[in-house]
């Protein structure tokens, strides 16, 4: 059995990149379902996955999602 790396740098995780991603996500404020902020957050996350070479897929679907304000 192969052990998983314990050093974030060994996995390609860079603290400056991670800090920047978290700052961009936090700057969006509330990310309510279906909001422009939610879409922007998805864009940030998918870009990070793509840049890291991680296979991913975004599933879009129609749904009624209520969120009390």
Phi and psi restraints in degrees (value plus and minus 20) as a CYANA .aco file:
   2 UNK   PHI    -106.3   -66.3
   2 UNK   PSI     113.8   153.8
   3 UNK   PHI    -104.2   -64.2
   3 UNK   PSI     131.2   171.2
   4 UNK   PHI     -99.5   -59.5
   4 UNK   PSI     125.4   165.4
   5 UNK   PHI     -84.1   -44.1
   5 UNK   PSI     123.5   163.5
   6 UNK   PHI    -123.8   -83.8
   6 UNK   PSI     -33.6     6.4
   7 UNK   PHI    -113.8   -73.8
   7 UNK   PSI      96.7   136.7
   8 UNK   PHI     -74.3   -34.3
   8 UNK   PSI     -57.4   -17.4
   9 UNK   PHI     -84.0   -44.0
   9 UNK   PSI     -51.9   -11.9
  10 UNK   PHI     -86.5   -46.5
  10 UNK   PSI     -41.4    -1.4
  11 UNK   PHI    -116.7   -76.7
  11 UNK   PSI     -16.8    23.2
  12 UNK   PHI      65.6   105.6
  12 UNK   PSI      -9.2    30.8
  13 UNK   PHI    -102.9   -62.9
  13 UNK   PSI     103.5   143.5
  14 UNK   PHI    -132.0   -92.0
  14 UNK   PSI     106.6   146.6
  15 UNK   PHI     -80.9   -40.9
  15 UNK   PSI     -58.1   -18.1
  16 UNK   PHI     -85.3   -45.3
  16 UNK   PSI     -61.8   -21.8
  17 UNK   PHI     -85.2   -45.2
  17 UNK   PSI     -65.8   -25.8
  18 UNK   PHI     -80.8   -40.8
  18 UNK   PSI     -65.2   -25.2
  19 UNK   PHI     -80.3   -40.3
  19 UNK   PSI     -62.8   -22.8
  20 UNK   PHI     -83.6   -43.6
  20 UNK   PSI     -62.5   -22.5
  21 UNK   PHI     -82.5   -42.5
  21 UNK   PSI     -65.5   -25.5
  22 UNK   PHI     -85.0   -45.0
  22 UNK   PSI     -59.8   -19.8
  23 UNK   PHI     -83.7   -43.7
  23 UNK   PSI     -61.3   -21.3
  24 UNK   PHI     -85.9   -45.9
  24 UNK   PSI     -60.3   -20.3
  25 UNK   PHI     -85.6   -45.6
  25 UNK   PSI     -63.4   -23.4
  26 UNK   PHI     -85.5   -45.5
  26 UNK   PSI     -55.8   -15.8
  27 UNK   PHI     -85.4   -45.4
  27 UNK   PSI     -39.7     0.3
  28 UNK   PHI     -92.3   -52.3
  28 UNK   PSI     -38.0     2.0
  29 UNK   PHI      54.9    94.9
  29 UNK   PSI    -167.1  -127.1
  30 UNK   PHI     -87.4   -47.4
  30 UNK   PSI     116.2   156.2
  31 UNK   PHI    -134.8   -94.8
  31 UNK   PSI      53.5    93.5
  32 UNK   PHI     -89.1   -49.1
  32 UNK   PSI     130.1   170.1
  33 UNK   PHI     -74.5   -34.5
  33 UNK   PSI     109.4   149.4
  34 UNK   PHI      61.3   101.3
  34 UNK   PSI     -18.9    21.1
  35 UNK   PHI    -104.8   -64.8
  35 UNK   PSI     140.1   180.1
  36 UNK   PHI     -79.0   -39.0
  36 UNK   PSI     -52.1   -12.1
  37 UNK   PHI     -86.9   -46.9
  37 UNK   PSI     -57.6   -17.6
  38 UNK   PHI     -84.5   -44.5
  38 UNK   PSI     -62.7   -22.7
  39 UNK   PHI     -83.6   -43.6
  39 UNK   PSI     -61.3   -21.3
  40 UNK   PHI     -84.3   -44.3
  40 UNK   PSI     -59.4   -19.4
  41 UNK   PHI     -83.2   -43.2
  41 UNK   PSI     -62.1   -22.1
  42 UNK   PHI     -81.2   -41.2
  42 UNK   PSI     -61.1   -21.1
  43 UNK   PHI     -81.8   -41.8
  43 UNK   PSI     -61.9   -21.9
  44 UNK   PHI     -83.9   -43.9
  44 UNK   PSI     -65.3   -25.3
  45 UNK   PHI     -88.2   -48.2
  45 UNK   PSI     -63.7   -23.7
  46 UNK   PHI     -87.3   -47.3
  46 UNK   PSI     -53.3   -13.3
  47 UNK   PHI     -84.6   -44.6
  47 UNK   PSI     -61.8   -21.8
  48 UNK   PHI     -83.9   -43.9
  48 UNK   PSI     -62.1   -22.1
  49 UNK   PHI     -84.5   -44.5
  49 UNK   PSI     -64.6   -24.6
  50 UNK   PHI     -81.3   -41.3
  50 UNK   PSI     -66.3   -26.3
  51 UNK   PHI     -82.5   -42.5
  51 UNK   PSI     -49.0    -9.0
  52 UNK   PHI    -106.9   -66.9
  52 UNK   PSI     -23.4    16.6
  53 UNK   PHI      57.5    97.5
  53 UNK   PSI       2.3    42.3
  54 UNK   PHI    -111.1   -71.1
  54 UNK   PSI     106.0   146.0
  55 UNK   PHI     -86.9   -46.9
  55 UNK   PSI     112.8   152.8
  56 UNK   PHI    -173.7  -133.7
  56 UNK   PSI     145.2   185.2
  57 UNK   PHI    -166.7  -126.7
  57 UNK   PSI     115.8   155.8
  58 UNK   PHI    -122.1   -82.1
  58 UNK   PSI     106.1   146.1
  59 UNK   PHI    -122.3   -82.3
  59 UNK   PSI     101.6   141.6
  60 UNK   PHI    -127.5   -87.5
  60 UNK   PSI     118.6   158.6
  61 UNK   PHI    -173.1  -133.1
  61 UNK   PSI     136.9   176.9
  62 UNK   PHI    -105.9   -65.9
  62 UNK   PSI     110.8   150.8
  63 UNK   PHI    -176.4  -136.4
  63 UNK   PSI     130.8   170.8
  64 UNK   PHI    -109.9   -69.9
  64 UNK   PSI      94.6   134.6
  65 UNK   PHI    -144.5  -104.5
  65 UNK   PSI      95.7   135.7
  66 UNK   PHI    -117.5   -77.5
  66 UNK   PSI     124.3   164.3
  67 UNK   PHI    -164.0  -124.0
  67 UNK   PSI      91.3   131.3
  68 UNK   PHI     -87.0   -47.0
  68 UNK   PSI     117.7   157.7
